[in-house]
Amino acid sequence: MRVLSENHRAKISKGGKEAGARKAENRLPQLEQILASLEASGTKITFSEVALQLGVARNTLNNHKKYRELVENAIENQKKGIIYNESKSKSEIFNDEVNSLRARLKQLLQENQTLKQQNKVLAAAAAQLPQKQRTIERLEQQLTALQSQITTDKREGSTLSEYHSFRETQSNLLPQGENTHPSNLPVKVEEALRETRVTISKSLRQLIQQTFREKGESVVLDAIAAFVQYRSGEGIVINNPGGALRQAIKELWKPNVPETVNISAQEEFEEWYAEAIAQGFCSDIPMNYLPVINQELHIRPASSPHLIPWREAKQQMSNQV
C-alpha cells in the first residue's frame, strides 16, 4: 500500500478546493438566470426552489457566500416589488429604491398639500354653519307665520269655490247694476263684510240679502258697523263672531251715536253704568263702544253672553240686591 506524504496530501486537497471553487464560479451565470426566470414568472423565490433548479443541495447555497448573497438579494427585492436584473449591481438597485422612495415621498407631499387646501375649505364652510343655521331658523319662523296667516285667511274669509257656489244657488235677487256686487249685494256692503274678517256662511249671507231687500242698504251697513263697534270694545272677546254678526243683522243693530239718546236718559244711564261696573255686574266697556239697538243702549252682563237693553239690565241688578 502506497503511503502519501503530507505534502502530497496537501497538494491534492488544495487542487480539490480550487476545482470546487471553479465549478461554483461556473454556476454563477446559471444561478443568476434561474433567479431572473423566477422573478419574471412571479414564482416565489426560496432557497429550496433555487437549489432544486440549480441541481445542488440547499446547504450548498447557504455555505457559498456568493450564492447566498444572490439568493437573499433576490428574495428581498421580490418582497419590495423590485424586478431582478442581473445587469444591475447592489448600488444601482439601492439607488433605484431611493429614487422610488423619493418619488413616493413627493407624491405624498402633493397629496398632503391637497388635503390641507381641502381642510381650509371645510374650515371656512364650518365657520359659516352658525350663520346658516340662524338663517334657516329665521326662514322657518317666516314659514310658520305664513302658514298661520294662510290658515287664518281660510278660516275668516270665504273661498273662491264657495263664492261661485253661492252665485249659482242664489235666486230671486235684485238685478245687478253698476253699484251692485256680483253677489247681488251693494259693493259697500260687500266691502263692509270683508273688513269684518268674519267667515260669511251661506245662511248668514242669505239673511243679509233678505235684510237688504226688505230694509235697504243703510240698515245693513248700520248693523255691520254696530257689530264692529261692539267687537272693538275694550275687554270684549267674541267666541262666535259669525253668530254675533247674525244677531246684529237680525236685530237691526245701529252704531252707538250719543246724540240719539236724550240728555236725561244719557245722564241716568251714565250714573247707573258707573255703579254697575263698580259692583262687577257688567264689563267696563267705554260707552262709545256700546251698540244702540232700536234707539236704546245695550250692554252685556258679566253672567250672560247676550246683549240686553240697559234698562232691563238695571232691573236685573236691582233684583239681585
Backbone hydrogen bonds, N-H to C=O, Kabsch-Sander energy under -0.5 kcal/mol:
donor,donor_aa,acceptor,acceptor_aa,energy
4,L,2,R,-0.6
9,R,5,S,-2.5
10,A,6,E,-2.0
11,K,7,N,-2.3
12,I,8,H,-2.3
13,S,9,R,-2.4
14,K,10,A,-2.6
15,G,11,K,-2.5
16,G,12,I,-2.1
17,K,13,S,-2.1
18,E,14,K,-2.3
19,A,15,G,-2.1
20,G,16,G,-2.3
21,A,17,K,-2.4
22,R,18,E,-2.4
23,K,19,A,-2.3
24,A,20,G,-2.3
25,E,21,A,-2.4
26,N,22,R,-2.3
27,R,23,K,-0.9
28,L,25,E,-1.1
31,L,27,R,-2.9
32,E,28,L,-2.8
33,Q,29,P,-2.2
34,I,30,Q,-2.4
35,L,31,L,-2.6
36,A,32,E,-2.4
37,S,33,Q,-2.3
38,L,34,I,-2.6
39,E,35,L,-2.3
40,A,36,A,-2.6
41,S,37,S,-2.1
42,G,38,L,-0.8
42,G,39,E,-0.5
43,T,38,L,-1.4
46,T,44,K,-0.6
50,V,46,T,-2.3
51,A,47,F,-2.6
52,L,48,S,-2.1
53,Q,49,E,-2.1
54,L,50,V,-2.4
55,G,51,A,-1.4
56,V,51,A,-2.1
60,T,57,A,-0.7
61,L,57,A,-1.1
62,N,58,R,-2.0
63,N,59,N,-2.9
64,H,60,T,-1.6
65,K,63,N,-0.7
68,R,64,H,-2.9
69,E,65,K,-2.4
70,L,66,K,-2.2
71,V,67,Y,-2.5
72,E,68,R,-2.6
73,N,69,E,-2.6
74,A,70,L,-2.2
75,I,71,V,-2.5
76,E,72,E,-2.5
77,N,73,N,-2.9
78,Q,74,A,-2.2
79,K,75,I,-1.8
80,K,76,E,-1.7
81,G,77,N,-0.7
81,G,78,Q,-0.7
82,I,77,N,-3.0
83,I,81,G,-0.6
88,K,85,N,-1.6
93,I,89,S,-2.4
94,F,90,K,-2.6
95,N,91,S,-2.4
96,D,92,E,-2.4
97,E,93,I,-2.2
98,V,94,F,-2.5
99,N,95,N,-2.9
100,S,96,D,-2.4
101,L,97,E,-2.5
102,R,98,V,-2.4
103,A,99,N,-2.5
104,R,100,S,-2.2
105,L,101,L,-2.7
106,K,102,R,-2.5
107,Q,103,A,-2.1
108,L,104,R,-2.5
109,L,105,L,-2.3
110,Q,106,K,-2.2
111,E,107,Q,-2.4
112,N,108,L,-2.5
113,Q,109,L,-2.2
114,T,110,Q,-2.3
115,L,111,E,-2.4
116,K,112,N,-2.2
117,Q,113,Q,-2.1
118,Q,114,T,-2.4
119,N,115,L,-2.4
120,K,116,K,-2.0
121,V,117,Q,-2.1
122,L,118,Q,-2.5
123,A,119,N,-2.5
124,A,120,K,-2.5
125,A,121,V,-2.3
126,A,122,L,-2.6
127,A,123,A,-2.0
128,Q,124,A,-1.0
129,L,126,A,-1.0
132,K,128,Q,-2.5
133,Q,129,L,-2.9
134,R,130,P,-2.3
135,T,131,Q,-2.2
136,I,132,K,-2.5
137,E,133,Q,-2.5
138,R,134,R,-2.5
139,L,135,T,-2.5
140,E,136,I,-2.5
141,Q,137,E,-2.1
142,Q,138,R,-2.3
143,L,139,L,-2.7
144,T,140,E,-2.6
145,A,141,Q,-2.4
146,L,142,Q,-2.6
147,Q,143,L,-2.7
148,S,144,T,-2.3
149,Q,145,A,-2.4
150,I,146,L,-2.7
151,T,147,Q,-2.3
152,T,148,S,-2.4
153,D,149,Q,-2.8
154,K,150,I,-2.4
155,R,151,T,-2.0
156,E,152,T,-2.8
157,G,153,D,-2.3
163,Y,159,T,-1.9
164,H,160,L,-2.4
165,S,161,S,-2.4
166,F,162,E,-2.5
167,R,163,Y,-2.1
168,E,164,H,-2.0
169,T,165,S,-1.7
170,Q,166,F,-1.1
180,T,177,G,-1.5
181,H,185,L,-3.2
184,N,181,H,-2.8
187,V,179,N,-1.6
190,E,186,P,-2.2
191,E,187,V,-2.5
192,A,188,K,-2.3
193,L,189,V,-2.6
194,R,190,E,-2.4
195,E,191,E,-2.1
196,T,192,A,-1.0
197,R,193,L,-0.6
197,R,194,R,-1.1
198,V,193,L,-0.7
200,I,198,V,-0.5
201,S,199,T,-0.9
205,R,201,S,-2.4
206,Q,202,K,-2.0
207,L,203,S,-2.0
208,I,204,L,-2.3
209,Q,205,R,-2.6
210,Q,206,Q,-2.5
211,T,207,L,-2.6
212,F,208,I,-2.4
213,R,209,Q,-2.4
214,E,210,Q,-2.3
215,K,211,T,-3.3
216,G,211,T,-0.9
216,G,212,F,-1.0
220,V,216,G,-1.4
221,L,217,E,-2.4
222,D,218,S,-2.4
223,A,219,V,-2.1
224,I,220,V,-2.3
225,A,221,L,-2.5
226,A,222,D,-2.7
227,F,223,A,-2.1
228,V,224,I,-2.3
229,Q,225,A,-2.6
230,Y,226,A,-2.6
231,R,227,F,-2.7
232,S,228,V,-1.8
233,G,230,Y,-1.4
236,I,233,G,-1.7
239,N,237,V,-0.7
244,A,240,N,-2.1
245,L,241,P,-2.5
246,R,242,G,-2.1
247,Q,243,G,-2.2
248,A,244,A,-2.1
249,I,245,L,-2.4
250,K,246,R,-3.0
251,E,247,Q,-2.7
252,L,249,I,-0.6
253,W,248,A,-2.6
254,K,292,V,-1.9
260,T,257,V,-2.6
261,V,258,P,-1.6
266,Q,262,N,-2.4
267,E,263,I,-2.5
268,E,264,S,-2.4
269,F,265,A,-2.7
270,E,266,Q,-2.6
271,E,267,E,-2.1
272,W,268,E,-2.3
273,Y,269,F,-3.5
274,A,270,E,-1.9
275,E,271,E,-1.5
276,A,272,W,-2.8
277,I,273,Y,-2.2
278,A,274,A,-2.0
279,Q,275,E,-2.0
280,G,277,I,-1.0
281,F,276,A,-2.4
282,C,276,A,-0.8
283,S,300,R,-0.9
285,I,283,S,-1.6
289,Y,286,P,-1.9
290,L,287,M,-1.5
292,V,254,K,-2.4
293,I,291,P,-0.6
293,I,296,E,-2.6
294,N,252,L,-0.5
294,N,292,V,-0.5
296,E,293,I,-1.0
298,H,291,P,-2.1
299,I,308,I,-2.5
302,A,281,F,-2.8
304,S,301,P,-1.5
308,I,299,I,-2.7
310,W,297,L,-2.3
313,A,309,P,-2.2
314,K,310,W,-2.3
315,Q,311,R,-2.1
316,Q,312,E,-2.2
317,M,313,A,-2.3
318,S,314,K,-1.9
319,N,315,Q,-2.0
320,Q,316,Q,-1.2
321,V,317,M,-0.9
